[in-house]
Structures are given as C-alpha cells and as structure tokens.
Amino acid sequence: MSLIKQLWLIVVVLLLLAFGGSLFIGVNASRAYIEQEVLIKNADNASALALTMSQMPKDEVTLELLVSAQFDTGHYRRVELRSPEGEIIEQRIGAEAISDVPAWFVDLVHIEVPPGRAVVQDGWRQLGTLVLESQHSFAYRSLWQSTLNLVGWFGLAAVISLLLAWWIVRQIRRPLGAVVQQARQIGARRFTTLPAPRTRELREVVEAMNHLSGAVRTMLSEESKKLDQLRQQLQHDPVTGVLQREAFLSQLQFHLDSQDARASGALALVRLAHLAEINERLGRAETDALLHEVAHGLEQFAMAHGGGIVGRLNGSDFVMLLPGKVDLERLRHDLGRRLTAMREHARSPVDLPGALIDYAQGDQRGMLLASLDGTLSAAEARSDAGLMIAEGPQRRSLFTSHDEWRRALQVAMAKGVYLAHYPVLGATGELLHFECPSRLRLASEWQPAGVFMPWISRLGLDSQLDLAVIDEAIRDITQRGKPLGINLSAASIRDVHFVMELQARLKARPDVAELLWLELPEAMAIHDLTSFRSLCHALQPLGCRIGLEHVGASFTRIADLQDLGLAYLKLDRTLVRGIDRVAEQQTILRGMATLCHSLGILAIGEGVEHREEARVLFELGLDGATGPGIRQHEKPAD
C-alpha cells in the first residue's frame, strides 16, 4: 500500500473513531440524564398526586377525576391506583407514540425507568398504592434529534477535516512526486535538480538528491571537457586554435558529400603574405600572436555568416568554409571589409590577399583547392591586395530565377517526397533505423537534398518541405513497419505552427511515433536551446526519439542537455574517419561513448567507410554505425 493511501486510511480511521466515540458517549450520557430526570419526575408526581388524593374525599368520582387530570396533563404512559390487595381502583394507560423515531434506534438505546410509587392514605388507613409511569416517546424523540444533530455536525467537521487533510496530503505529495520523478530521471541518467520543499524530512531528501545529481553532472562535465581538450590537441592548430589541415579537409569532404543544405556554399582562402619577413621582423612570439589575431578575425566572420569553419592549411594560408546558398559578390564585399579592418588593427603592417569560390555537391575537393590557390596567387600579385573570385567547375543550373525555383519546388513537394533508405546498424548487425534523406523530382529527375536544400532555405520553404517529409515517413512506416530517421531543419523548429502540426500528426498516429527518429544539427541544440527544448517537451511524451547529428565540436555542452532526454547522438565523421589507425581518436571516441552511456544516450558513428572502422567503433563501445562502408544505396525508380 502506498504512503498516501496509508495516510488517508489513518485520517479516515481517526475520524471514524472520533465520531464513534463521541456518538457513543453523547448518546449514553443523554440517555442516563433523561432516565434520571424521568425517574425523579415519576417519583415527585406520584408523591404529589398521592398526597392530593389523601386529602380529598375518597369517593370513586373524585379519585377518577384526579387520576384523569394528572394523566391528561403530564404525558404519562400509565397511571393507576391499586388497593392494598392488588385490585385496580382506577387506571389510565396511554398509547406508545414513537412513530417518528426508527424502531432500530428505540431498540438500541432502550430507555428503562422504574415507575414512581406512592401510598394514598384514607385517614389512618391505607387506601391504596399509586403507580405513575411517564411516556418515553418524548425521550426517544429528544434523544434521536440530538443524535441527528451530532451526526450532522460531525459530518460537517468530517468534510472540513477531509478537505484540510487533502490539502496537507497534496502539499506533501507534490514534492514527494517530484522526488520520485527526480529519482526516475536519475535512473534514466538525466541528472536534474529540484527546489527544496518546506517539509523538513522531504527537504533533506531533495537536498541529498540534488547533491547527487549535481555531483554527477559536474563529473560528466569535467570528463567531457577533458575529451574536448584531447580533441582540440588532435584536430586544432596549437598556434591559432583553428582546425588543422587534415581535420579541415575532412570537414570539406563531408560537406561535399552531405545530403542537406551544407552540400553547397563558398570557400575562401586568405593568406598572411610575406610571413617569413614578418617572422624575422617581429620574432616568433609576436608572429604567433599575429597569426592568432588573423585566425580569430576569420572565425568571427565565419560564425556571423551561418556558422562557418576555419582551418589552417599551412604556415600562412587560412581557409574558410561557409555552407549554404552564398552570393559570391556580396561575400567578397563583406569579407573585403573585414580584411581591411583586420589590416588596420593589426599589430604590424600586413597584406591579406584572398580568393573565393563556390562549391556544390559532387565537386572534387582537390580541384576546388587548386583553383583557389591559383586565384590567390594572382590576387597576391596585385597591388591592391584585394579579393578575387576563382572560376569554379561548370555546373548545369536546373532553374535560372527565384520564381522558377519556387514554382518547381512547390510542384515537386505537392507531388510527393521520396525517402532514400540507408541503414544504421548495431554491433550485432541489427537495424537501429534507416537514415532517410529526402529527394525531390526536379527537371524530370530525382534530385538529392544537396541540390535543392540551399534554395529551400533561401525561399523560406523549410517547414513546408519538412511536413511533406513527415507525411511520407508516416506512410512509409505504416507500409513497412521499420524505424525511420529523418532530418528537421533549424528554421522549422523555430516555427511554432510547424511544431504544432508535427505534434498533431504524431498524436494521431502513436504507433508511427514510436518508430520515428528525429535528427537535428548539433548547432541547433547549442545556439537555439529555447526552440530545441520546446520541441523536446512537445514530442517526447509521444514516444518518438530525438537526437543530434554531426556531434563533435560542441560535445562538451551535451551534458547540459541531458535533462531533455536525448535518445541518441551521431558523432561527426571527422572523428570516425581513420579510427582504426589513430590511437588518439580512439581515446576520444571511447570517452564519448562512455559519457553518452552515462547519460542514457546511444552513440552512433557517422561516415564509416569500411568494415574495419566499424569493427573498431563497436570495440570502443559505440552502439551503432552508418556510412558508405556498411550500407547499400537504394535509388528511387524513375
């Protein structure tokens, strides 16, 4: 039996005992009082009537009148006068008038009062014995009415007491329920804290639980910071803090192969000209500080333009990747202004020539960098040291204007979205879910997301596309019964109408919601935590799983999101690639997997290129893997 039920049982039993005791004592006390009063009345009235009779003439008419007068005015059940021989001289008997009192109550209390007796004298001779017995119906009626009043008052007191008890139990139950929920969350590896309640005993429990939760949270944060420091040492340049060459090139290749808006964008190559001369003039320490200033300025520019990435290719060359649909002319203008400001505020006169180029899904990484390098050399030779736009690969544009793109995209979404199916497998080969990037039929061909997503974002059609993908995922799960993972854009999550529509669709199909895995970019959870938190609170009660993809740089902040109940993380391919050869990466991924499991989160590796990488990932403790090395591409039919 629960503690709350025990409390209620105690309250009810105490009330019943109080009522029963009060009723028993009250009824018995009233009955004893009534019996005593009736006994005195019988004795007094009998003595008074006997004295009157003794002083009056003893003829039959007088005696009859005296008995009748006493009987009619005194509410008696029996008045009789008997001779010394026991013969009845005069008698009056009343009816039992107890019709308005329940018979069971009469039997229960049963008033028994001896009749009053007195001797009637006729001079010195005894005329007879007078017996007088009062009517008990009035006593029963009075006792019944007082009992009803007592029950009524007790009922009112019981209602007030129960309401007060309900309020007190509610005040106890609320923090107790919160403590139980906190314990369950800790059991589910979600280390939340609660405000301390007023009740001393509960406050001590809550404070102890909060201390435990805070200690574990601190431990996880410290461990994640250590892992991040190791990742920084492995992937970042120690002088400037930006990505090293290999790490940046892996990120660039990942963007070129991706299935979303990052598959297109722009690259910028900026050179700190005459680095050797600057080093001779300023010395190593000052030159390193100058390199750090340049790198920091480029990072600020990249973050202001959609969360770009900056890397250091060699001693003097910095490369910047800006994903998404980019206008190169506008970018040249904005970046030129930033470089000019950096030159003016530099600790030493510097030249910062640069080159720009756009990229798209399918471009060759080597060709892009070679074109950038050649254009940068030309820019460096110019006297104005400006920015130049490199000539990129010749690409066939599906449509030439914004209006054409908008009409084509809306028509394609109206006709339906195709979902590709790439399996995410567990350590024993079991299917965790299918990754399902979207395809749209544009220009009579199924086009990957990297082709149309930049235009979807640019035209503000993110929510419309995501709802179309959700509808197709619901249809697919209904037909196949397999779990699907679909991507949601950051713009859709910020759209309250989209979240409400998504919630309504999943509420209508709870069987589908349990098989749906929703993925969001890592940056969405970190930089727009309010929208992400609202999405988690809206969808998690429906049974779907919410996770983050491309997790890497901001892993240290994942511990701050553990109260949201994330189901899984997909670790960035830059951490996975070459895992079978780099011991430092193995240490990082093993620690990440351990932290994920400490928070009750599945850890899945992205971009696995061959089985040996997958084997090492599972040995390190990861729960799943996906990538070209372990999946079969499923192409849509024409």
N, C-alpha and C positions, 0 to 999 in steps of 0.2 A: 504494500500500500504506500502511496506517495506521501511525502511530508505534508503537502497541502491538504490531502484527504484526512490525514490524521488530525491536523489542526481543526478542520471542520467537524470531525467526529467528536473531538474534545469539546468544542464550543456547543454543539447540539446536546451532548450528554449533560454538560453542566447546566444548560438551560432547562432541560427536562428534569434534572434532579432538583434544581431550584424551584421549578414550578410544582413538581410533585410534592416536595417537602412543604412548600408554602400552602398548597391546597389542603394537604392532609392536616397540617397544624391549624390552619384557619377554620376548616370545617369542624374539626373535633373541638376546637376552642369555642366556636359559636354554638355547637350542639350542647356542650356542657353548660354554657351560660344560659341557653334557652331552657334546658332541663331544670337548672337551679331556679330560674325565675318562675317557671310554671309550677314547680313544686311549692315554692313559697306562696304563689297565688292560690293554689288549691287549698293549702293549709289555712291561710288567712281568711279566704272567702268561706270555707267550711265553718271555721270558728265563728265568724261574724254572723252567718246565717243561723247556726245552731243557737247562738245567744239570742238572736231576734225571736226565733221560734220559742225559746224557753220563756220569754217574757210576754208572748202573745197568747191569746186563747188557743186551746188545743183542739178546736173543732176541725172537722175534716175540710171545710171550705177555706178556713184561714190557712191551714197547712198547704193546701193545694195552691192558693194564691201566692203564698210566699215562695214555694218551690218554682212555680211558673215564672214569677217575676225575676227571680235570680237566674233561671235558665235562659230567659229571653234576652237578658241584658249582658250576660257575661261570657258568651261564646263557649258554651260547655258541651262536652260530648255526652256526659251522664251526670244527672243529679237525682239522688234517690234517698228516701228516708225508710229505714228498716226498724222493725220492732226489736226488742231485746231477744225475741225468739227467732229472728231472722226473716220474718214476713215483711213484704214490701207494703209500706203505708202509702207512700207517694213516690212517683218515679217519672223522670223525663229523660229521653235518650235522643241525641242528635245524630244526623247522617254524617258519614265520612266524606267530607267535601275537599278532596285532594285531586281534583280532575286536572288542574293546570300544572301539576308537578309530575315529572316522569316516575313511573312505578319503580324503575330500577334505582332511582335516586332515593325514593322512600325506603326501599328495602336495604339500600346501602347504609344510610345514616340511622334509620330506625330509632326514633325517639321513644324512650320508655320512662314515664314519670308516674310515680305512685300517686293515687288519688288522695285528696285531702279528706280527713275523717274528724268528726266532732260529735259529742254526745249532746242530745236535746233533752232537757230536764222538764219535768212536769211537777213543779214543787220539789219535794224531796225524792220524788220517784223518777226513774229514768224512762223517758218516753220512747226513745229510740236512738239509733245511730245514723248520722247524716254522712253520706258519701258524695264527694264532689270531684269530678274529673274534667279538666279543661279540654277543649277541642285542639288537636295537634296540627290540623291542616294549615293554620296560620304560621305555626312554627316551621313546618316544612316549606311553605311558600317563601317565608323570610330567608330561610337557610338556602334555598335554591336560588333566590335572587342575588344573595350575597356571593354565592359560588359563581354565578354567571358574571357578576361584576369583577370578581377576582380573575376569572379566566380572560375576560376582555382586557383588563389592564395588563395581565401577563402577556397576552398576545401582542398588544401594542409595544410593551417593553421588549418582547422577543424580536419583533420586526426591527425596532431600533437597534437592538443588540446585534442582530444578524447583519444589518447594514453597516454598523460600525466594524463588526468582525470582518465583513467582506472588504471594507476599505483598508483595514490593517493588513489582512492577508494579501490584498493586492499590492500594498506598499512593500510587503516582504517578497511577494512572488516576482515582482518586476526586476529588482536587482538579482534575485535568485535565478530567474530565467536568463538574465544577461550573463551571469556567471556560467551557467550551463552552456549557453551558446558560445561563450569565450572558450570554455574547455573543449567543446567540439571543434571550434576553429583551430585551436592549438593542436588537437588530434589530427586535423586536416592540414596542419603545417601552415596555418595562417595566424600570425602572431599579432593579434590586436590587443588594445588596451581599453579599459573601461573607467568612467568616473567613479570615484569611491562613494558608495551609498551611505546613508545616515546610520543605519543599524550597525552597531559596533562589531558584532560577530561577522556579518556579511562584509563589512568594510575591511576587516583583517584578511578575509579570504580573497577579496578583489585585489587588495594591495599585493598580496603574495602572488596571485596570478599575473598581475601587471608586471611585477618584478621579474617573474619567469619569462614572460613574453618579451619584455624589454631586453633582458639579458641575451635571449636567443637572437633577437633582431640585431643587437649590437654585434654579437658573434658573427652572424651571417654577413653583416655589412663590412666588418673587418676582413673576413675571408674574401669577399668579393673585391674589396679594394686591393688586397694582395694579388689576386688574379689579374686585376686591371693593370697593376704595376708591372707584372710579368709580361702581359700582352703589350704594354707600352714599350718595354725594353725590346720585345721581339719584333714589333711592327713599325715602330716610330723612330724617326731620326733623333739621336740624342741631343743634337745642337739646336734644331729648330722646333722639334716636337711634332712635326707633320709626318705623314706616312713615308716610310722608306720606299725605294723604287719598286721592289718586288710586291710589297703589300698594295701599293697604288695600282700597279699593273693588274693585279688580281681583281681589284675593285673595278677597274675599267673593263676588263673582260666580262666580269659578272654583269655589269650594266649592259654591255653589248648583247649578252645572251638572255637578258631578262625578258619577262612576259608582261611588263607593265609600262607605265609612263617613263620609267628610267631608261628604257631602251633607246631613247633619243635625247639629245641635248647638245652641249657645247664643251669643247676643251680649250683651255688657254694655257700657253706656255710662256712663262716670264723668266727672263734671265737677269741676274745681277752681273752686269758687264764688268770686264776687267777685274775679276775677283783676285787674281794673283797680285796685281798692282795695289789693290786696296789692302790686301793682307800685309804686304811689305810696308805700306804707309802707316797703317793703324796698329798692326800687331794682331796676334791670334785672338786674344780675348775680345778686343773691340770688333774685329771682323765677325766673330761668332755672334756677338750681340747684334750687329747689323743684320746678319742672316736671320736671326730670330725675329727682328723687327719686320723684315720683309715677309717672312712666313706668317707672322701674326696678322699683318695687314691683309694678306690674301685670304687667310682663314675667316677674318671678319667679313670680307666681301662675299666669300662663298656662303657663309651662314645667312647673310642678308638676302641672298638670291636663291632661296629654296633648299638650303641645307646641302651645299656642295661639299666636295672633298678636295683637299690639297695634299700634294706629295712632293718629295724632293727627288728628282731623277738623278742628279749628280751634284757636284760641289756648288755650281752656280745656277742650275736650272730648277725652277719650280713649275709644277703642272697643276692645273685646277680643273676639276670636273664639275660641271653644272648640269644636272639632269633636268629633263622636262623640255617643253617647247620653248626655244630661245630665239629671239630676234638678234642676229649677229651684229647688225649695225647699232642697235641700241646697247647691246652688251659692250661693243667696242667703245662707245661713248662713255658708259658708266665706269668701265674698268680703266679707261684712259684717265678719267678724273681721279680715281682712287690712286693710280700710279703716280700721277702728278703730285697729289698731296703727300704721298709717301716720299717722293724725292725731296720735297720742300722741307719735310720734318726729319729727314734722315740725319744722323749724327755726322755724316760725311757726304760730300757730293757724290752721287751715284747716277748711273744710267740703268733704266729698267725697260729695255725693249721687250716686245711681246708679240705673240701671234695667236689667232683664234681660228677654230674650225668647228663645224657642226658634225655630229655623228648620228647614226641611226642603227637600228637593229640589223645585224648581219655584216656591218663594216669590219674590215680587218684592222686589228689593233696596230700592227706594225706599219701599215700604210698611213694610218692617221698620224702616228707619231713622226713618221718620216716627213710627211707633208708639213707638219707643224715645225719641225726642226729646220727644214729648208726655208720656210717663210720667215722664221725667227732670224735666221742668218741674214736674210735680205733686210729685215727691219733693223737689225743691229748696224748694218752698213749705212743706213740713212742718217742724215744729220739731225733730224728732228726726234729720233729715237722713239717713234710712235708705235701704235699697234697696227698690225696688218692682218687681214683675213686670208687664211690659206684656202686654196682651192681643194674642196673635198671630193669624194667619189661622186660620179654622176649617178643620180638616182631618179627613178621614174616616180613622179608625183601622181597619186591617184586622182586628186582634185586640185583645182587651181585657186579657189577662193574660199573664204569663210562660209559663204552661203551654200556653196556646193557641198562642202564638208558637212555642214549642219543638216541639210536635207538628206544626204546619203546616210549619215549616222542614224538619224531618226527613222528612216525607212528600214534600215538594217535591224535596228532594235525592235521595231514593230513586227518584223518577220520572225524574229527569234534569235536567241544566242546559242551558239554551240559551245559545249564544255569539253575540253580535252581531259583525258584521264591519265595521270601519272601517279603510280602507286608510291605510297610511303610505307616502308616495310619495317617490322620489328626485328629483334635479334634472332628470332627463330623463323623468320620468313613470313610471319603472319601479317595480314594487311591492317595497318592502323587507319588509313583513309586514303582516298585519291586526292591528289592536288589537281584542281580543275581551273586552269587559266581559261579565260573566255576568248571566243573567236566571233568575228562578225563577217558577214558576207558583203564585201565591198568590191566594186568593179568586177563582179561575177566570180570572185574567188574568196575563199575563207582566209581572212587576214588575221595574223596574231595580234595580241594586245599591244605589242610594241609599236605597231604601225598606227593604230588609231587612238591609243590612250592619251598621247600628248594633245590631240585635238579634242578628245572628250573633256580633258581638264581645261583646256583653253576656252571651250564653248560653254562650260558650266553644265555639262550633261552627266556628271558623275553619279548623282542619285538615280537618275533615270536608268543608266546602264546597270548599276548595282541591283536595282529592283528587278530588272529583266534577268540578271544572273540568278538572283534568289528564286524567281519563279521557275527558271529552268532547273535549278538544283532541286527544288521541291518535286518537280516532275520526274527528274532522274532518280532520286531516292525512292519515290513511290514505285517506279518501274523496276529498279534493280535491287533495292534494299541494301545498298552499300553506303558506307560513310563517305561523305564528300567534304573537302576543304576548299573554301572559296575566299577570295581576297575582297576586302572592303576598302574603299578609298577614304582618305582623311577628310575630304570635302563632304562625303556622305555622312560620316559620323557626326560632323558638326551641324548637319541638317536635322532639326527636331522632327520635321514631317517624315523624313526617311526612317528615322528610328521608330516612330510610331507605326508606320506602315510595316516595317520589318517585324515589330513585336506582334502586330495583329495577324500577320501571315503565320508566324510560328505558333501563336496561341491556337489558331485554327487547326494546326497540324502538329500536335505534340509528338506523334510517332516519328515525324520527319525531324523535328528539332533535336531529338536525341542522337541523330546520325549526322548532324551538321557541325562542321568545324569552321569557325570564322577566324580569318587571319588578318592582322593589321600590321603595318610597318612599325618597327621599333620606335622610330622618331615620333609617331603619333602618340604613343603612350607617354613619352617623356616630355614632349613640348606642348601637348594639349591634354593634360591629365584630367581636366574637368569633363571634357566631352567623352574621353575614354572611360572614366569612372561611371558616368551616366549610362553609357552603353552596357557596361558590365552589370550594373544594378538592374537594368531593364531586361536583359536577355538571360542571365544566369538562372533565374528561377524557372525558365522554360526548358532547361536541360541541355541546351547547346553548349559547345566548348569554344572558349575564346582563347586565342593565343597570339603571340607576336612572331613575326618573321624577320629574317636578316638581323638577328641579335648579335651584337659584337661590341661596338664602341661604348654603348651605354649600359653594359651588363651590370655595372656597379649599382645602378639605380633600380634594378629589378627587385631587390629586397624591399624597396619602398612600395612596391605594387602588390606584395603578397596578400594583403587584406582583400584584394579584388577577386581572388580565386582563379587566377590564370590557370589554364589547363595544360598548356604546352608552350615551349619556346623552340623556334627553329634557328639554330646557330649559323652564323654567316659563313658562306663558302670560303672566305679568305682565311678562316680559322681551320677549315676542314681540309682544304687542298694541301696535299703533300704530308698529311698527318702521319703516314707510315714511315716518313723519313726524318721528321723534325721532332726531336725529343722535347724541346721547349713547348711546342704546340700541344703535344700530348699531355704535358703537365697542366696547361691551361684548360684544355677540354675536360680532363679528369676532374679538376676542381669545379668547373662549371656544372658538370653533370651531378657532382655531389651536392652542390648548393641547390640545384633545381630539385633534386630528390628531397632535400631537407625542407623545401617549401611545398612538396607535393606536386611538382610540375614535371611533365615529361620533357626530356631533352632530345631534340631531333637534329641531326646534321644535314645541312644543305649542300648541294653541288658535289656529291660523291661521284667521282669519275671512273673508279674501278673497284673491283671486289676487295682488293687488299686494303683500301681506305675504309671500306665498310667494316671489314673484319676488325681493324684496329679501333674504329669508333665504338663498336659494341664491346670490345675488351675494356675500353676506357669507361664504360658504364652508360653510354648513351642508349636511349630507348628506341630510336628509330633513325632511318636514313633515307634520303631521297636524292636523286641526281641521275645523270645520264648513265652512270655505271651500273645502276640496279633497276632501271625502268625500261619499259618498251613504249615507244611513242605510238600514240593512237591518233591517226589522221582522220579528219572528217571526210565524209564522202561528198563528192561534187554533186 
